[in-house]
Amino acid sequence: MAMTPRKINLFSFVKLPSAWWCGVRLKYMDGGKAVVTVTHRWINQNPFKSMYWAVQGMAAELSTGAMVTNQIRESGRKISMLVANNTANFSKKATGKITFTCEDGHLIGNALKETISTGEGQTIWMKSVGTNKDGVVVSTFNFEWTVKLKA
């Protein structure tokens, strides 16, 4: 059964309720790209009347992690995944609708093949860029995902 944005959003309602209530939603995903949106509202703002950094982080992480999860599922193997590291840069106040886009899905396949063939854990750095409705970059997140074959 294919993973769709609707199924992943339902999953977030059940397993990631803070992301759901803050408005984090997967809008599009294919093998190479994922798009997640979140709109600045009272529930996800900081005292400076912009989106709290952790809400941006949840949206950015979902844009990378949804593709990792999907490709693991498609491999048919039992593989664990975990964020080992991340960095973030905030360049503009996040207000209105923010769209996080990750186009690094092409990196996942090689790491999965390598961990399956060697049994050794692999890492992948994936970038997600958040832009406002005018296309201005408000934040950039980098996530180091680790994947490892389960015993």
C-alpha positions in Angstrom: 0.0 0.0 0.0 1.5 3.3 -1.1 2.2 6.1 1.4 0.2 9.2 0.4 0.1 12.7 2.0 -3.3 11.9 3.3 -2.1 8.7 5.1 1.0 10.5 6.5 -1.2 13.4 7.8 -3.5 10.8 9.5 -0.4 9.2 11.0 0.7 12.6 12.4 -2.8 13.1 13.9 -2.4 9.8 15.8 1.3 9.6 16.5 2.5 13.2 16.3 -0.3 15.3 17.8 1.7 18.4 18.5 2.6 18.6 14.8 -1.0 18.1 13.8 -2.4 20.7 16.2 0.2 23.2 15.1 -0.9 22.8 11.5 2.0 20.8 10.0 0.7 19.1 6.8 2.4 17.1 4.0 1.1 18.4 0.7 3.1 16.5 -1.9 5.6 13.7 -2.0 7.3 11.6 -4.7 10.6 9.7 -4.7 12.7 12.9 -4.9 10.7 15.7 -3.4 8.4 16.4 -0.5 6.5 19.6 0.3 5.1 20.4 3.8 3.2 23.5 4.8 2.4 25.2 8.1 0.5 28.4 8.7 1.5 30.9 11.4 -1.4 30.9 14.0 -1.8 31.7 17.7 -1.1 28.1 18.7 2.3 28.0 17.0 3.6 31.5 17.6 6.4 32.8 19.8 6.3 36.0 21.9 7.6 37.9 18.9 4.4 37.2 16.9 6.2 34.8 14.4 6.2 31.1 14.1 8.1 29.3 16.9 11.3 27.7 15.7 10.4 24.2 16.8 7.2 24.2 14.7 9.3 25.1 11.7 11.6 22.2 12.7 8.7 19.8 12.8 7.6 20.8 9.3 11.1 20.7 7.9 11.8 17.3 9.5 8.6 15.8 8.1 9.6 17.0 4.6 12.8 14.8 4.8 11.6 12.0 7.0 8.4 11.2 5.0 10.6 10.3 2.0 13.0 8.2 4.1 10.0 6.3 5.6 8.5 5.8 2.2 11.7 4.5 0.6 12.3 2.1 3.6 8.8 0.8 3.2 9.3 0.3 -0.6 12.5 -1.7 0.1 10.5 -4.3 1.9 13.3 -4.6 4.6 13.2 -3.8 8.3 15.4 -0.7 8.5 15.5 1.7 11.5 15.8 5.4 10.9 16.8 8.2 13.3 17.8 11.8 13.2 21.4 11.9 14.5 22.1 15.6 14.0 20.6 18.8 12.6 21.4 22.4 11.9 19.1 25.3 11.2 19.4 28.9 10.0 16.7 31.5 10.4 16.9 34.3 8.0 13.5 36.1 8.2 10.5 36.2 10.5 8.1 33.3 9.7 4.6 34.6 9.4 1.7 33.5 7.1 1.9 30.2 5.3 5.4 28.7 5.3 6.3 25.9 2.8 9.1 23.5 3.4 10.6 21.8 0.4 13.1 19.0 0.4 14.5 17.8 -3.0 17.0 15.3 -1.6 15.0 12.1 -2.0 17.5 10.8 -4.6 20.1 10.4 -1.8 18.1 7.9 0.2 18.2 4.9 -2.2 22.0 4.5 -2.2 22.2 4.6 1.6 19.5 2.0 1.8 21.2 -0.3 -0.7 24.5 0.1 1.2 23.0 -0.7 4.6 21.2 -3.7 3.1 24.3 -5.1 1.4 26.8 -4.4 4.2 24.6 -4.5 7.3 26.4 -1.3 8.4 24.6 1.9 9.3 24.6 4.8 6.8 24.0 8.5 7.1 22.3 10.9 4.8 22.3 14.7 5.1 19.0 16.2 3.7 18.1 19.9 3.4 14.7 21.4 3.8 14.1 25.1 2.8 11.2 27.1 4.3 9.8 29.9 2.2 6.9 32.4 2.8 4.1 33.1 0.3 6.4 35.6 -1.5 9.1 32.9 -2.1 11.5 34.5 0.5 13.5 32.0 2.5 12.7 32.2 6.2 14.6 29.1 7.4 16.8 26.3 6.2 17.2 23.0 8.1 19.7 20.2 7.5 19.0 16.8 9.0 21.5 13.9 9.3 19.4 10.8 9.0 20.9 7.4 10.0 19.5 4.2 8.5 20.5 0.7 9.7 19.3 -2.8 9.0 17.4 -4.3 11.9 18.8 -7.6 13.3 
